[in-house]
Amino acid sequence: MANTKEIISQNEVDDLLRINEFIECDTQDSLLHELKQAILDSGKLDLDQWIELRDQLHEIEELIPHIDLIIKLKQE
């Protein structure tokens, strides 16, 4: 019987921490906070940046059904 160990690299840990900080709603580093700040101070972004932001948000919108499915499966 082989003894296997699951090892997570420092890069994977860093990525997980970044993801958690990014989605954490009560921090100033969260995605929601950054979007609100951009909208409140719309002069921070030029037109091309707004278009790129909207394109990226569209990609996120396409992922929402998959995220909903993951949530449903984890709840069951």
Backbone bond lengths (Angstrom), bond angles and torsions (degrees), N, CA, C in turn:
res aa  C-N    CA-C-N  psi(-1)  N-CA   C-N-CA  omega(-1)  CA-C   N-CA-C  phi
1 M - - - 1.448 - - 1.526 108.95 -
2 A 1.285 115.98 123.42 1.464 120.60 -177.77 1.517 110.32 -80.99
3 N 1.309 115.27 139.93 1.456 121.66 177.42 1.526 107.84 -93.27
4 T 1.321 117.12 109.63 1.459 119.84 -179.46 1.514 109.89 -107.56
5 K 1.313 114.19 141.27 1.459 120.86 177.27 1.514 107.84 -121.10
6 E 1.318 115.32 135.51 1.455 119.31 174.48 1.520 107.08 -90.53
7 I 1.294 114.73 120.25 1.459 120.27 -178.28 1.518 108.36 -116.82
8 I 1.311 114.55 132.06 1.460 119.95 177.08 1.522 107.41 -107.50
9 S 1.311 114.66 133.57 1.464 119.12 -177.80 1.526 110.65 -78.86
10 Q 1.306 115.38 163.23 1.460 120.41 177.33 1.523 110.49 -61.50
11 N 1.333 116.92 -36.73 1.465 119.90 178.07 1.521 111.05 -62.58
12 E 1.345 116.77 -40.31 1.458 120.00 178.23 1.525 111.04 -65.65
13 V 1.314 116.85 -40.10 1.469 121.02 176.90 1.524 109.72 -62.23
14 D 1.316 116.42 -46.37 1.467 120.53 179.09 1.520 111.27 -59.75
15 D 1.337 116.29 -42.53 1.466 120.43 178.74 1.525 111.15 -62.28
16 L 1.319 116.46 -43.45 1.464 120.08 179.21 1.519 111.31 -63.34
17 L 1.314 116.83 -41.83 1.460 120.26 178.57 1.519 110.74 -64.62
18 R 1.328 117.19 -40.62 1.448 121.00 178.11 1.514 111.01 -62.20
19 I 1.324 116.12 -43.00 1.464 120.55 179.02 1.526 109.80 -62.56
20 N 1.321 117.49 -45.42 1.467 120.58 -179.69 1.518 111.49 -62.46
21 E 1.318 117.82 -42.64 1.462 120.54 178.03 1.516 110.77 -65.09
22 F 1.332 116.24 -35.90 1.455 121.77 -177.13 1.529 111.70 -66.79
23 I 1.339 117.03 -37.43 1.458 119.47 -176.59 1.523 112.54 -96.67
24 E 1.308 117.72 -9.57 1.460 121.65 179.14 1.522 108.83 -61.78
25 C 1.326 117.90 121.65 1.463 121.49 -171.73 1.526 114.22 -79.25
26 D 1.308 118.06 -18.95 1.457 118.92 -174.38 1.536 112.80 -102.22
27 T 1.327 116.89 15.92 1.462 118.57 177.83 1.518 110.06 -113.52
28 Q 1.310 115.62 161.28 1.462 120.15 178.69 1.519 111.61 -80.77
29 D 1.336 117.44 -3.22 1.457 121.22 177.75 1.523 111.90 -97.58
30 S 1.323 117.62 0.62 1.463 120.09 -174.79 1.521 111.31 -72.24
31 L 1.305 114.75 156.10 1.461 120.82 176.94 1.521 110.45 -58.38
32 L 1.319 116.72 -46.40 1.457 120.85 -178.85 1.522 111.38 -60.72
33 H 1.304 117.73 -43.83 1.465 121.42 179.19 1.526 110.58 -62.44
34 E 1.316 116.56 -44.63 1.465 119.85 -179.63 1.523 111.30 -63.25
35 L 1.324 117.23 -40.22 1.464 120.36 178.53 1.521 111.30 -65.56
36 K 1.324 116.41 -43.61 1.463 119.80 178.55 1.523 110.82 -61.06
37 Q 1.338 116.77 -42.31 1.458 120.27 -179.81 1.526 110.78 -64.24
38 A 1.322 116.82 -40.69 1.468 120.17 179.22 1.523 110.67 -63.89
39 I 1.328 116.29 -40.29 1.461 120.09 -179.47 1.524 110.64 -69.92
40 L 1.327 117.09 -42.64 1.457 120.23 -179.55 1.527 112.06 -65.02
41 D 1.320 116.18 -33.26 1.456 120.43 178.47 1.525 108.05 -120.32
42 S 1.326 115.17 69.55 1.464 120.47 -172.55 1.524 113.22 -61.85
43 G 1.315 117.50 -15.71 1.456 120.94 177.63 1.521 113.32 -71.27
44 K 1.337 117.13 -13.85 1.460 120.16 180.00 1.523 111.87 -67.33
45 L 1.324 117.05 -26.34 1.454 121.30 -178.17 1.517 109.71 -115.07
46 D 1.329 116.15 141.55 1.457 118.86 174.21 1.531 108.80 -88.59
47 L 1.311 117.28 176.16 1.457 121.31 -175.16 1.519 112.59 -56.97
48 D 1.330 117.32 -44.76 1.468 119.76 179.38 1.522 111.90 -61.02
49 Q 1.332 117.01 -37.76 1.459 120.40 178.32 1.526 111.29 -68.01
50 W 1.331 116.96 -38.44 1.462 120.16 177.01 1.527 110.21 -63.47
51 I 1.318 116.45 -41.97 1.464 120.08 179.02 1.528 110.24 -64.00
52 E 1.325 117.47 -43.68 1.465 121.08 177.99 1.523 110.98 -63.11
53 L 1.323 117.36 -41.71 1.458 121.53 177.31 1.524 110.37 -59.67
54 R 1.330 116.61 -45.26 1.464 120.41 -179.77 1.519 110.92 -64.28
55 D 1.323 117.38 -39.10 1.468 120.59 176.86 1.526 111.04 -61.78
56 Q 1.324 116.51 -41.96 1.463 120.16 179.09 1.528 110.98 -67.36
57 L 1.328 116.76 -38.46 1.463 119.72 177.30 1.525 111.01 -65.07
58 H 1.318 116.74 -35.85 1.461 120.37 176.90 1.533 110.05 -62.04
59 E 1.318 117.26 -40.58 1.467 120.24 177.11 1.529 110.79 -62.71
60 I 1.335 116.84 -38.93 1.464 120.71 177.32 1.522 109.80 -64.43
61 E 1.325 116.72 -42.85 1.468 120.78 178.90 1.526 111.08 -57.96
62 E 1.321 117.34 -36.86 1.455 120.97 179.02 1.528 111.86 -68.17
63 L 1.318 117.01 -24.98 1.464 121.21 179.98 1.526 113.00 -84.17
64 I 1.317 118.10 -16.54 1.460 121.69 -174.83 1.531 112.92 -56.27
65 P 1.331 120.29 -44.93 1.470 118.22 177.87 1.532 112.68 -59.27
66 H 1.332 117.24 -35.33 1.460 120.63 178.60 1.532 110.45 -69.12
67 I 1.315 115.36 -40.52 1.466 120.15 177.53 1.522 110.17 -64.00
68 D 1.336 116.59 -42.41 1.469 120.60 177.52 1.524 111.10 -60.04
69 L 1.326 116.83 -40.36 1.467 120.48 179.18 1.525 110.68 -65.32
70 I 1.325 117.28 -43.24 1.465 120.81 178.32 1.522 110.03 -60.24
71 I 1.325 116.79 -44.19 1.471 120.88 179.25 1.520 109.68 -60.86
72 K 1.321 117.28 -47.08 1.466 121.28 -179.90 1.525 111.26 -59.47
73 L 1.338 116.63 -45.60 1.456 119.94 -179.01 1.530 112.06 -65.48
74 K 1.325 117.29 -38.20 1.458 120.45 179.71 1.527 111.74 -70.67
75 Q 1.341 116.94 -28.85 1.460 120.81 178.98 1.524 111.90 -74.05
76 E 1.329 117.00 -25.81 1.475 120.81 -177.03 1.492 113.46 -82.02
